[in-house]
Amino acid sequence: MNQAPVISLEGVMKSRGDFVLGPVDLAVEPGHVVAVVGPNGSGKSTLFGMLMNLLRPDSGEVALFGGRYPDDEVAIKRRIGYVPERPTGRDDMNAVALGKFVSRWYPRWDRRLYRDLLGRSGIDPGKRFGALSKGMRRRLSFALALATSPELLLLDEPTAGVDPIARCEMLDEILNFVRDDAHGGDRTVVFATHVVEEARLIADYVVLLADGKFLGLHEKDDLLENWKTLWVDVEPEGAVPGIVEVESGSPARIVTNSRRETSEALLARNISIVRSRSFDLEGILSHLLRRGGKRQRA
């Protein structure tokens, strides 16, 4: 039996000055890691703000765990661990005080995990939040979110400002969180990033945003399987299924988003594929973002 979506957005739109996000139609199933990818200013933080009821949508429906704001706000947020883009209101508290404060609101607070995360991160538990480096503030916010024992992690640029080693450790923690067998595979992560490598390493699905336009939910493995660069002995004329880019030459170079369809169409035209190469995720997402932007401006 299919489980209900952890997150469900239907026709969601939000205006902030001249910026408009949406409409967004999105369903996130439990047990997956979803990366929300887009350049700065694409609407990632606006989306997370609505998921946390920090911003109210101008139109559309937002539901988490089947509940809705504001009626189910407490029940919803007790099931969420959240790392905002810019944590505020914590500067005068140290890690110990923050842990005690946050634990009051989360019945499943895991004191041992919190202590372990502080130790592994090298965070001085007695040092004020505001006196920590940007990277350490991110790691402390991340530790607080994990220690609430949530069912859903909402992470807005969680690795921003951290060093490469810490970034790898945080990505490993995200995977460990989702794969914890004790929780039956029902834990879910949605994280915003503009670093495509992070999506490649840990995401199951990718949500694309560009200039406030929602460009869909894409299964990462399907993208990597279907997008290919092909070199052919004759440049194809007219429309060919799947082809998104053609570069003349001998051989001609083409990019396809549907390897099988394109290969079959080329074979039917007696065009030979000289060689092929996988397309990297960054290139795929760049294509999708450019095409989505052009489509919306037309």
C-alpha positions in Angstrom: 0.0 0.0 0.0 1.3 3.4 -1.0 2.1 5.8 1.9 0.8 9.3 2.0 3.2 12.0 0.9 5.3 13.6 3.7 5.0 16.9 1.8 2.2 17.9 -0.6 2.1 21.2 -2.4 -0.7 22.0 -4.8 -0.7 25.2 -6.9 1.4 27.0 -4.3 2.5 30.6 -5.2 4.2 33.3 -3.2 5.1 36.9 -4.2 7.9 38.8 -2.4 8.2 42.2 -4.0 8.9 41.7 -7.7 9.8 38.0 -7.1 7.2 35.3 -7.7 7.6 31.7 -6.8 5.4 29.1 -8.4 3.0 27.6 -9.1 4.6 24.6 -7.3 3.0 21.2 -7.5 5.1 18.7 -5.5 4.6 15.5 -3.6 7.5 14.0 -1.6 7.2 10.4 -0.5 8.7 9.1 2.8 12.1 7.5 2.8 13.8 9.6 0.2 16.4 12.4 0.0 15.3 15.3 -2.2 17.7 18.0 -3.3 16.2 21.4 -4.1 18.6 22.8 -6.7 18.8 26.3 -8.2 21.0 29.4 -8.4 20.9 32.0 -5.6 17.6 33.9 -5.8 15.7 31.0 -7.4 13.2 30.7 -4.6 14.7 27.9 -2.4 14.5 29.8 0.9 11.0 31.0 0.0 9.9 27.4 -0.5 11.4 26.3 2.8 9.8 29.3 4.6 6.4 28.1 3.4 7.1 24.5 4.5 7.8 25.8 8.0 4.9 28.3 8.0 7.3 31.2 8.3 5.8 32.5 5.1 2.2 32.1 4.1 1.5 31.2 0.4 -0.6 33.7 -1.6 -2.5 30.7 -3.1 -2.5 27.0 -3.1 -2.3 24.3 -0.4 0.6 23.2 1.7 0.3 19.9 3.7 2.9 18.0 5.8 2.1 14.6 7.1 -1.4 15.1 6.0 -1.8 18.1 8.3 -2.1 21.8 7.5 -1.0 25.1 9.1 -2.1 26.7 11.4 -4.4 24.1 12.9 -1.8 21.3 13.0 1.3 23.4 13.5 2.6 22.0 16.8 2.0 18.4 15.7 3.7 19.0 12.3 6.8 20.8 13.7 7.4 18.2 16.4 8.1 15.8 13.5 10.5 18.2 11.6 14.1 19.0 12.2 14.9 22.4 10.5 18.1 24.2 9.6 17.3 27.7 8.3 19.6 29.5 5.9 20.4 32.1 8.6 19.8 31.0 12.2 18.8 33.9 14.4 18.0 34.6 18.1 20.7 32.2 19.4 23.8 34.4 19.6 24.0 34.6 23.5 23.4 30.9 24.1 26.0 28.2 24.1 25.5 24.6 22.8 24.5 23.3 26.2 21.9 26.0 26.8 20.6 25.6 23.2 20.2 21.8 23.7 18.3 22.3 27.0 16.0 24.9 25.4 15.2 22.9 22.2 14.7 19.7 24.1 11.7 21.2 25.9 9.7 21.3 22.7 10.6 17.9 21.3 9.5 14.8 23.3 11.9 12.6 21.4 15.0 14.7 22.0 18.1 12.5 21.9 20.6 13.8 24.4 23.2 11.2 23.7 23.1 11.8 19.9 23.4 15.6 20.5 26.4 15.1 22.7 28.0 12.8 20.2 27.4 15.2 17.3 28.9 18.1 19.3 32.0 16.0 20.0 32.4 14.8 16.4 32.0 18.3 15.1 34.6 19.7 17.5 32.1 22.3 18.9 33.0 23.8 22.2 29.8 23.3 24.2 30.5 26.3 26.4 31.1 28.8 23.6 28.4 31.2 22.6 26.6 30.6 19.3 27.4 34.1 18.1 31.2 33.6 18.8 31.4 30.5 16.6 32.6 30.6 13.0 30.0 30.4 10.3 30.8 26.8 9.6 30.5 25.8 13.3 27.2 27.6 13.6 25.9 25.5 10.7 27.2 22.3 12.3 25.6 23.2 15.6 22.3 24.0 13.9 22.5 20.7 12.1 23.2 18.9 15.4 20.2 20.5 17.0 17.9 19.4 14.1 19.1 15.8 14.2 18.8 15.5 17.9 15.1 16.2 17.8 14.7 12.7 16.3 12.6 14.0 13.4 10.8 12.1 10.7 11.6 14.9 8.2 14.7 17.0 7.9 14.3 20.4 6.2 17.8 21.8 5.5 18.2 25.1 3.8 21.8 25.2 2.4 23.1 23.1 5.4 26.7 23.0 4.3 27.1 26.7 3.4 30.3 28.0 4.9 31.7 24.7 6.1 35.0 23.2 5.1 35.2 20.3 2.7 35.9 17.7 5.4 32.9 18.9 7.4 30.8 18.9 4.3 31.5 15.3 3.7 30.8 14.4 7.3 27.4 16.2 7.2 26.4 14.5 4.0 27.3 11.2 5.6 25.1 12.1 8.6 22.2 12.8 6.3 22.5 9.4 4.7 22.8 7.7 8.1 19.7 9.5 9.2 17.7 8.2 6.2 19.1 4.7 6.3 18.6 4.1 10.0 16.8 0.7 10.0 15.4 1.3 13.4 12.9 3.8 11.9 11.7 1.5 9.1 12.9 3.6 6.2 10.3 6.3 6.7 12.7 9.2 7.4 12.9 11.9 4.7 15.2 14.7 3.9 14.6 17.8 1.7 17.7 20.0 1.4 18.4 23.1 -0.6 21.7 23.5 -2.4 23.3 25.2 -5.3 26.2 22.7 -5.2 25.2 20.0 -7.7 27.8 17.6 -6.4 25.9 17.3 -3.1 22.8 16.3 -5.1 24.8 13.8 -7.1 26.2 12.2 -3.9 23.1 11.7 -1.8 19.9 12.7 -3.5 17.3 10.3 -4.8 15.3 13.1 -6.4 16.0 16.6 -7.6 13.6 19.6 -7.6 14.7 22.3 -9.9 13.9 26.0 -9.4 15.0 28.9 -11.7 13.9 32.5 -11.2 10.9 31.4 -9.1 9.8 28.9 -11.8 9.2 25.3 -10.6 10.8 23.0 -13.2 9.6 19.7 -11.7 10.7 16.8 -9.6 13.2 14.5 -11.3 14.6 11.1 -10.3 18.3 11.4 -10.3 19.1 7.9 -11.6 16.7 8.3 -14.5 18.4 11.5 -15.5 21.9 9.9 -15.4 20.6 6.9 -17.3 18.8 8.8 -20.1 20.9 11.8 -20.8 23.9 11.0 -23.0 26.3 12.7 -25.4 26.4 10.9 -28.7 28.8 11.4 -31.7 27.2 10.4 -35.1 28.7 10.0 -38.6 25.9 12.2 -40.1 24.3 15.2 -38.6 20.5 14.4 -38.3 18.0 16.7 -40.1 14.7 17.7 -38.7 13.2 16.7 -35.4 14.6 13.7 -33.7 13.1 12.4 -30.4 15.1 13.3 -27.3 17.7 15.5 -28.9 18.2 18.8 -27.0 21.4 20.0 -28.6 23.3 19.5 -31.9 26.8 20.6 -32.7 28.0 20.3 -36.3 31.2 18.5 -37.1 32.7 15.3 -38.3 31.5 13.5 -36.4 28.6 15.6 -35.2 27.9 15.9 -31.5 24.4 15.6 -30.1 22.9 15.7 -26.6 19.9 13.6 -25.9 17.6 13.3 -22.8 16.2 10.0 -24.0 19.0 7.7 -25.1 16.8 4.8 -26.3 14.4 6.9 -28.3 17.2 8.8 -29.9 19.2 5.7 -30.7 16.2 4.0 -32.3 15.4 7.1 -34.4 19.0 7.4 -35.6 19.1 3.7 -36.6 15.9 4.2 -38.6 17.7 6.9 -40.6 20.8 4.8 -41.1 22.8 7.2 -38.9 25.6 5.4 -37.0 26.6 6.3 -33.4 30.4 6.6 -33.4 30.7 6.8 -29.7 28.8 7.9 -26.6 29.5 9.3 -23.2 27.5 9.7 -20.0 26.3 13.3 -19.3 27.2 14.6 -15.8 24.5 15.7 -13.5 25.7 19.3 -13.5 25.4 19.5 -17.2 22.0 17.9 -17.2 20.6 20.3 -14.6 22.2 23.2 -16.4 20.3 22.2 -19.6 17.1 21.8 -17.7 17.4 25.2 -16.0 18.2 27.0 -19.3 15.4 25.3 -21.1 12.9 25.9 -18.3 13.9 29.6 -18.2 13.4 30.0 -22.0 10.1 28.1 -21.9 8.8 30.4 -19.2 9.9 33.6 -20.9 8.3 32.7 -24.2 
